[in-house]
Amino acid sequence: MSGIYIHIPFCKKACHYCNFHFSTQIEHINDFVDALVKEVSLQQNYLSQPIETIYFGGGTPSLLNETQLNKIIKAIHSNYSISSNIELTLEANPDDINIEKTKMWYGQGINRLSIGIQSFQDNALIWMNRAHNTMQSHQSIEIALEAGIDNLSIDLIYGTPHLSNEALINDIEILNNYQIPHVSCYALTVEEKTALYHLIKEKKIDDIDANKQAEHFEIIVEQLEKNGFEHYEISNFAKQGHQSKHNSNYWKGVPYLGLGPSAHSYNINARQWNIANNHLYIQNINNGVVPFEIEKLETATRYNEYMMISLRLLAGVNFQEIQDRFGEAYLKHTLLVKDQFKNSNQLQNNELGFAISKNSRFLADGIASEFFITS
């Protein structure tokens, strides 16, 4: 099985922290959709296996109207073999969610919504320059449930300067009261070329406090696990049976196709990514050309990515999988580096290999980098 990611590169306004590719010139969205439908056809031979997951990300996919969404979904069904048990996810902003639109999504086959709430605190939403308010956050969840989409994932952002421990616990309690089955929690990061980066650099707002973020992370893990969530990936928590199939397949190294400007594709041996420019993307696609760059993945690169991803997962590293995918030399390297952690309590053994210990999960990326092969 494989997956398709569709990047919808439009937003109503720019969040201060966001570094994803998007445009606020939403008047060009029809031209983009027409080009995207053509790319669906141009890329029909990229994947050889049936499609198990489709994920509309962005940007803001919830800006699409019924005609635009139907065009895209119809094109995918016309050009690919689709599993009968498809997971079809759409990212949505709370201010775009109303009962008519949500019922339309349900009718189009959307069976999972990822709602970008980020916080139930109005001051936090204003600070992030989000387009919605707390009342809309509550309404969006209630409307989705009323429309029949109960497979919901909620995004939260933690580690912001104004967010108290009490407010964070309150946010999690709200999700628990709604019986939300999946939560993604992301530490606020400061990326160059974002408004947040420049505001901090100009000392107009406070910089990020890493110690506070670590404290927030521990609160999130404790509160969500207490409420029956499994911490199956560093940033993701799910009730039983509600793990994201699409993202889980990413982490397992399953091939996927990315459609739209800046979207990435992966077929085990290579990774490619489309140009991050809406105008040039549309122009090239209309001329019958998919504008992308490609990177052939050497064994060391694939191993490094495997270690980075695996050590973010609850399941951790699988010794047999390392040997099968990369060879005996890479397994020996893994065991040698692992031995250097024997007195640190940062790694713990399991039946198939090892994982990062619970108290060290916030340090996962740094620990994984110790295993990287750089030459």
C-alpha positions as CSV (number, residue, x, y, z in Angstrom):
1,M,0.0,0.0,0.0
2,S,1.1,3.6,-0.5
3,G,-0.2,7.1,0.1
4,I,-0.9,10.5,-1.6
5,Y,-0.3,13.9,0.0
6,I,-1.9,16.9,-1.6
7,H,-0.5,20.4,-0.7
8,I,-3.1,23.2,-0.9
9,P,-0.9,26.3,-0.9
10,F,-3.4,29.0,0.2
11,C,-4.2,30.6,3.6
12,K,-6.4,33.5,4.6
13,K,-3.6,35.0,6.6
14,A,0.0,34.2,7.7
15,C,0.5,32.7,11.1
16,H,3.6,34.3,12.7
17,Y,5.4,30.9,13.2
18,C,4.6,29.2,9.9
19,N,7.3,28.4,7.4
20,F,5.3,26.1,5.1
21,H,4.8,27.2,1.5
22,F,1.5,29.1,1.0
23,S,0.0,32.2,-0.5
24,T,-2.7,34.5,0.7
25,Q,-3.7,35.3,-2.9
26,I,-6.6,32.9,-2.8
27,E,-8.2,34.4,-6.0
28,H,-5.8,32.1,-7.9
29,I,-7.1,28.9,-6.3
30,N,-9.2,27.8,-9.3
31,D,-6.1,27.9,-11.6
32,F,-4.2,25.9,-9.1
33,V,-6.9,23.2,-8.8
34,D,-7.0,22.8,-12.6
35,A,-3.2,22.4,-12.6
36,L,-3.3,20.0,-9.7
37,V,-5.8,17.8,-11.5
38,K,-3.4,17.7,-14.5
39,E,-0.5,16.7,-12.2
40,V,-2.6,13.9,-10.8
41,S,-2.6,12.5,-14.4
42,L,1.0,13.3,-15.1
43,Q,2.1,11.4,-12.0
44,Q,-0.1,8.4,-12.4
45,N,2.8,6.0,-12.8
46,Y,4.9,7.1,-9.8
47,L,3.3,4.6,-7.4
48,S,2.8,0.9,-8.3
49,Q,0.8,-0.1,-5.3
50,P,-2.9,0.7,-4.4
51,I,-3.5,3.9,-2.4
52,E,-4.3,3.3,1.2
53,T,-4.3,7.0,2.5
54,I,-4.9,10.4,1.0
55,Y,-4.0,13.5,3.0
56,F,-5.0,17.1,2.1
57,G,-2.5,19.4,3.9
58,G,-1.3,22.9,3.4
59,G,-1.7,25.7,3.6
60,T,-5.4,25.5,4.3
61,P,-7.3,22.7,2.5
62,S,-10.5,23.7,4.2
63,L,-10.6,26.7,1.8
64,L,-11.6,24.4,-1.1
65,N,-15.2,24.6,-2.1
66,E,-17.3,21.5,-3.1
67,T,-16.5,21.8,-6.8
68,Q,-12.8,22.2,-6.3
69,L,-12.5,19.3,-3.8
70,N,-14.7,17.0,-6.0
71,K,-12.4,17.7,-9.0
72,I,-9.3,16.6,-7.1
73,I,-10.9,13.5,-5.5
74,K,-12.5,12.4,-8.8
75,A,-9.1,12.8,-10.6
76,I,-7.3,10.6,-8.0
77,H,-10.0,7.9,-8.3
78,S,-9.7,8.0,-12.1
79,N,-5.9,7.7,-12.1
80,Y,-5.0,5.4,-9.2
81,S,-6.2,2.2,-7.6
82,I,-7.8,3.2,-4.3
83,S,-8.2,0.8,-1.3
84,S,-11.7,0.2,-0.2
85,N,-10.6,1.0,3.3
86,I,-9.1,4.4,2.4
87,E,-8.2,6.9,5.2
88,L,-9.0,10.3,3.7
89,T,-7.8,13.2,5.9
90,L,-8.4,16.9,5.4
91,E,-6.7,19.6,7.5
92,A,-9.1,22.3,8.5
93,N,-9.0,25.6,10.3
94,P,-11.8,26.2,12.9
95,D,-13.1,29.3,11.2
96,D,-13.7,27.4,7.9
97,I,-15.9,24.7,9.6
98,N,-19.7,25.0,9.3
99,I,-22.3,22.3,9.2
100,E,-22.9,22.6,5.5
101,K,-19.2,22.4,4.5
102,T,-18.6,19.5,7.0
103,K,-21.5,17.5,5.7
104,M,-20.1,18.1,2.2
105,W,-16.7,16.8,3.2
106,Y,-18.3,13.7,4.7
107,G,-20.2,13.2,1.4
108,Q,-17.0,13.5,-0.6
109,G,-15.5,10.6,1.4
110,I,-13.5,12.6,4.0
111,N,-13.5,10.3,7.0
112,R,-10.8,12.1,9.2
113,L,-10.4,15.7,10.0
114,S,-7.2,17.3,11.4
115,I,-8.3,20.6,13.0
116,G,-5.6,23.2,13.6
117,I,-6.9,24.6,16.9
118,Q,-3.4,25.2,18.4
119,S,-4.8,26.6,21.6
120,F,-8.1,27.2,23.5
121,Q,-6.7,30.4,24.8
122,D,-7.7,33.6,22.9
123,N,-4.5,35.5,23.9
124,A,-2.4,32.6,22.5
125,L,-4.3,32.7,19.2
126,I,-3.9,36.4,18.8
127,W,-0.2,36.1,19.6
128,M,0.2,33.5,16.8
129,N,-1.9,35.6,14.4
130,R,-4.4,32.8,13.9
131,A,-7.6,33.6,12.0
132,H,-10.0,32.0,14.5
133,N,-11.0,32.4,18.2
134,T,-11.7,30.1,21.1
135,M,-15.4,30.1,20.5
136,Q,-14.8,28.9,16.9
137,S,-12.5,26.2,18.2
138,H,-15.3,24.7,20.3
139,Q,-17.8,25.1,17.5
140,S,-15.6,23.4,15.0
141,I,-15.4,20.2,17.1
142,E,-19.1,20.2,17.9
143,I,-20.0,20.7,14.2
144,A,-17.6,17.9,13.0
145,L,-19.1,15.5,15.4
146,E,-22.7,16.5,14.5
147,A,-21.8,15.9,10.8
148,G,-20.7,12.4,11.5
149,I,-16.9,12.8,11.4
150,D,-15.8,11.5,14.8
151,N,-12.3,10.5,13.7
152,L,-10.8,13.8,14.7
153,S,-7.2,14.9,15.3
154,I,-6.5,18.2,17.1
155,D,-3.3,20.2,16.8
156,L,-1.9,22.0,19.8
157,I,1.2,24.2,20.1
158,Y,3.1,24.4,23.3
159,G,6.1,26.3,24.6
160,T,4.8,29.7,23.7
161,P,5.8,32.6,26.1
162,H,2.3,33.3,27.4
163,L,1.2,29.7,27.9
164,S,1.0,28.7,31.6
165,N,1.1,25.1,32.9
166,E,-2.5,25.6,34.1
167,A,-3.7,26.8,30.7
168,L,-2.0,23.8,29.0
169,I,-3.7,21.3,31.3
170,N,-7.0,23.1,30.7
171,D,-6.6,22.7,26.9
172,I,-5.9,19.0,27.3
173,E,-8.9,18.6,29.6
174,I,-11.2,20.2,27.0
175,L,-10.0,17.6,24.4
176,N,-10.7,14.9,26.9
177,N,-14.2,16.1,27.5
178,Y,-14.9,16.0,23.8
179,Q,-13.4,12.5,23.7
180,I,-11.0,13.4,20.9
181,P,-9.2,10.2,19.7
182,H,-6.0,11.8,18.3
183,V,-3.9,14.7,19.4
184,S,-0.7,16.2,17.8
185,C,1.3,18.4,20.0
186,Y,4.1,20.6,18.6
187,A,6.7,22.6,20.4
188,L,6.8,26.2,19.0
189,T,9.9,26.5,16.8
190,V,11.4,29.6,15.4
191,E,12.2,29.3,11.7
192,E,14.1,31.8,9.7
193,K,12.1,33.9,7.2
194,T,9.0,33.8,9.5
195,A,7.4,36.8,11.2
196,L,8.1,35.2,14.6
197,Y,11.8,35.0,13.8
198,H,12.0,38.7,13.0
199,L,9.9,39.8,15.9
200,I,12.3,37.9,18.3
201,K,15.4,39.2,16.5
202,E,14.1,42.7,16.8
203,K,13.4,42.0,20.5
204,K,9.7,42.9,20.1
205,I,8.7,39.6,21.8
206,D,10.4,37.2,24.1
207,D,12.5,34.3,22.7
208,I,11.5,30.7,23.2
209,D,12.4,29.2,26.6
210,A,13.7,25.6,26.0
211,N,13.2,24.7,29.7
212,K,9.6,25.7,29.6
213,Q,9.0,23.7,26.5
214,A,10.5,20.6,28.1
215,E,8.3,21.1,31.1
216,H,5.2,21.5,28.9
217,F,6.2,18.3,27.0
218,E,6.2,16.4,30.3
219,I,2.8,17.8,31.2
220,I,1.3,16.8,27.9
221,V,2.7,13.2,28.1
222,E,1.5,12.8,31.7
223,Q,-2.0,14.2,31.0
224,L,-2.7,12.4,27.8
225,E,-1.4,9.1,28.9
226,K,-3.6,9.5,32.1
227,N,-6.6,9.9,29.7
228,G,-5.9,6.7,27.8
229,F,-3.7,8.0,24.9
230,E,-0.8,6.0,23.6
231,H,2.3,8.2,22.9
232,Y,3.1,6.4,19.6
233,E,5.3,9.1,18.1
234,I,7.1,12.1,19.8
235,S,4.5,14.6,18.7
236,N,1.5,12.3,18.4
237,F,-0.9,10.6,20.8
238,A,-3.8,8.3,19.9
239,K,-6.6,6.3,21.5
240,Q,-6.6,2.6,20.5
241,G,-7.3,2.2,16.8
242,H,-6.9,5.9,16.0
243,Q,-3.3,6.2,15.0
244,S,-2.8,8.2,11.8
245,K,-2.4,5.6,9.0
246,H,-1.0,8.2,6.7
247,N,1.7,9.6,9.0
248,S,2.5,6.1,10.3
249,N,3.2,5.0,6.8
250,Y,5.6,7.9,6.4
251,W,7.5,6.8,9.5
252,K,7.6,3.1,8.3
253,G,9.2,4.2,5.0
254,V,6.1,3.4,2.8
255,P,6.3,5.1,-0.7
256,Y,4.1,8.1,-1.2
257,L,3.4,10.7,-3.8
258,G,3.2,14.4,-3.1
259,L,1.1,16.6,-5.4
260,G,1.1,20.4,-5.5
261,P,3.8,23.1,-5.0
262,S,6.5,22.2,-2.5
263,A,5.1,18.7,-2.0
264,H,7.6,15.8,-1.5
265,S,7.4,12.3,-3.0
266,Y,9.4,9.2,-1.9
267,N,9.9,5.8,-3.5
268,I,12.5,4.3,-1.2
269,N,15.4,4.9,-3.6
270,A,14.9,8.6,-4.2
271,R,13.1,11.7,-2.9
272,Q,11.8,14.5,-5.0
273,W,10.0,17.7,-4.3
274,N,8.0,20.1,-6.5
275,I,8.9,23.7,-7.0
276,A,7.7,26.0,-4.1
277,N,6.2,28.7,-6.4
278,N,2.5,28.7,-7.3
279,H,2.9,30.6,-10.5
280,L,5.8,28.5,-11.9
281,Y,4.1,25.3,-10.7
282,I,0.9,26.2,-12.7
283,Q,2.8,27.3,-15.7
284,N,4.9,24.1,-15.9
285,I,2.0,21.8,-15.3
286,N,0.0,23.5,-18.0
287,N,2.9,22.8,-20.3
288,G,2.8,19.1,-19.4
289,V,5.9,19.2,-17.1
290,V,6.1,18.4,-13.4
291,P,8.7,20.9,-12.0
292,F,10.6,19.0,-9.4
293,E,14.1,18.4,-8.0
294,I,15.3,14.9,-7.1
295,E,17.8,13.4,-4.7
296,K,19.0,9.8,-5.0
297,L,19.2,8.3,-1.6
298,E,22.5,6.7,-0.7
299,T,22.4,3.9,1.9
300,A,23.9,6.1,4.6
301,T,21.2,8.7,4.0
302,R,18.4,6.1,4.2
303,Y,19.9,4.7,7.4
304,N,20.2,8.1,9.0
305,E,16.5,8.8,8.2
306,Y,15.5,5.5,9.5
307,M,17.2,6.2,12.8
308,M,15.8,9.7,13.1
309,I,12.2,8.4,12.5
310,S,12.5,5.2,14.5
311,L,13.8,6.9,17.6
312,R,10.7,9.2,17.5
313,L,8.4,6.2,17.6
314,L,7.3,4.2,20.6
315,A,8.3,1.0,18.8
316,G,11.9,2.2,18.3
317,V,14.7,0.6,16.4
318,N,14.4,-2.9,15.0
319,F,17.7,-4.7,14.7
320,Q,16.5,-7.2,12.1
321,E,15.1,-4.4,10.0
322,I,18.5,-2.6,10.0
323,Q,20.3,-5.7,8.9
324,D,17.7,-6.5,6.1
325,R,17.5,-2.9,4.8
326,F,21.1,-1.7,5.2
327,G,23.4,-4.7,5.9
328,E,25.5,-6.2,8.6
329,A,28.0,-3.2,8.8
330,Y,25.1,-0.8,9.7
331,L,23.9,-3.1,12.4
332,K,27.4,-3.3,13.9
333,H,27.6,0.5,13.8
334,T,24.2,0.8,15.6
335,L,25.2,-1.6,18.3
336,L,28.5,0.2,18.8
337,V,26.9,3.6,19.2
338,K,24.1,2.2,21.4
339,D,26.8,0.8,23.7
340,Q,28.0,4.4,24.4
341,F,24.6,5.1,26.0
342,K,24.6,2.1,28.4
343,N,25.2,4.3,31.5
344,S,22.9,7.2,30.4
345,N,19.4,5.6,30.9
346,Q,18.4,7.4,27.7
347,L,17.7,4.1,25.8
348,Q,15.8,1.1,26.8
349,N,15.8,-2.4,25.2
350,N,12.7,-4.1,23.9
351,E,12.0,-7.4,22.2
352,L,13.1,-6.3,18.7
353,G,15.8,-3.7,19.5
354,F,15.6,-0.5,21.5
355,A,13.7,2.8,21.9
356,I,14.3,6.0,23.7
357,S,13.3,5.9,27.4
358,K,10.2,7.7,28.5
359,N,12.2,10.4,30.4
360,S,14.3,11.2,27.3
361,R,11.8,11.5,24.6
362,F,12.0,15.3,24.4
363,L,15.7,14.8,23.4
364,A,14.9,12.2,20.7
365,D,16.3,14.2,17.7
366,G,19.6,14.9,19.5
367,I,20.0,11.3,20.5
368,A,19.2,10.0,17.0
369,S,21.9,12.3,15.5
370,E,24.5,10.4,17.5
371,F,23.9,7.4,15.3
372,F,24.2,9.3,12.0
373,I,26.8,8.2,9.5
374,T,28.2,11.4,7.9
375,S,31.0,10.1,5.6
